[in-house]
Every structure is written in structure tokens, then in C-alpha cells.
Amino acid sequence: MDFDWNNPPFEVGETLTTREIEESFEDPFAVRLLPDSPRFSVQARYFNLGKTGGGQGVFSVYRTNGRMIRVIVARVFTDAEEFFYQRLMRQNLES
């Protein structure tokens, strides 16, 4: 996957580095969602919940053309997102 980091629309490095954000997309248990909302579907925005190599949970909103990923916003997991990620990971491991 290639990432477009030219003029990101958020402050990179404040809490997460570009490398950490990229690692969250490489997570084999990452959860990618297409929001069921007219607000996000008009411009095809997607959600990614994944973990870095160090175990930090990262929630990202992004768009893609199939080759390039443009991250619109990224932040550390909330407690609810961590719970959701862990629950889906356990379900995948049990099946």
C-alpha cells in the first residue's frame, strides 16, 4: 500500500507518527469499514481500526483510489474502539 502524505489535513506527529498510522493498516486483524451513512458515502470515506507493531490502537478515516491511501484523520483508539477491535479479533481467532 502506498500512502499520500502530501499536506495531510491533520497534525501528524502530535500523538501518532506516519509510520504508526501505516503500521495500523498492515495489522492482520485490522478492521476496515465502509460507513453506512450518506455523509461518508458521498465521497467514499472508509474507517480503519488497527494496531501498530507496538500495540497502539489507531482509528483512521481515509479514502483510496485502489492504489493510494489518503488518511484524512487518525487518532488513538477510544475505550469503546479498543473493546470493538478486541471482540472482532477474538471472533476471528475462534472461527
N, C-alpha and C positions, 0 to 999 in steps of 0.2 A: 504494500500500500504506500502510496505517495501522499504527502501532506502539503497543503498550501499554507505556508506561514507568513506570506507577504501581507503586511498590515493587518494583523489579527484584530478583530473587533472587541477584544478584551485584553486586559493586562496580563501578559504571560510572565511567569516567574514570580508573581506575587505570592501564590501558595503552591502552584504546580509549574513544573518546567515543561517545555515542549516534549522532551524525551519521556517524561512520566505520562503525559497525555497519549503519546504514540504507543507506549507500552500497554496502556489500558485497552487499546484496540487489538493488541496482539494476544490478550488474555484468552486462553482456550475456553473459558467459561463466561466470556463477555456476553452480555445480553444486549441485543440490538432490537430496537422497537421503532415501528412506524406509528406515530401518534394518530389516534382516531379522533382528530379534531380538525375542523375546517381551517382554523387559524394556522396550523402547521402544514396541512396537506397542500395548500395552495402553492407553496414554494418548496415542497418535498424536503422537509426537515426531518431528521432522524435522531433518536436517542441512543446513546451507548453507555452501558454501565459495565465497567471492567476494572481490573486491579493492576497496579504496577508490579514490577518484579519484586519490589519491597513490601507488597501487600497493601498499599494505599488504594482505597476505592476512589474511582474518578467517574463522575457523571458528566457526559458531554452531549451537547446538541450540535449536530453537524449536517452538512449537505454534501452530496457527492455526484459526480458525473460518471461514475463507474470506474474511473482510474485515479482521480484526485479527490482527496477528502479535505474539506474546508471546515475546520472547527469554528463554530460561532461563539460558543461559551463552554467553559469547562470549570468544574469545581470539585471539591472533595465530597464524598458521599455524606448524606444526612443519615441519621439512625434508621429511618424507615427504608431508605435505599439499600443500606447495608443488610437489613433484615430480608428484603425482597431478593437481593442478589444471593445471599446465603441459602435461602429457601429454594430458589431455582437451581443452584449448584447442587444441593443435596438431592433434589429430584432427578437431575441428570445423572448423578453418580449411581443412584439406586436403580435406574432403568437399564 
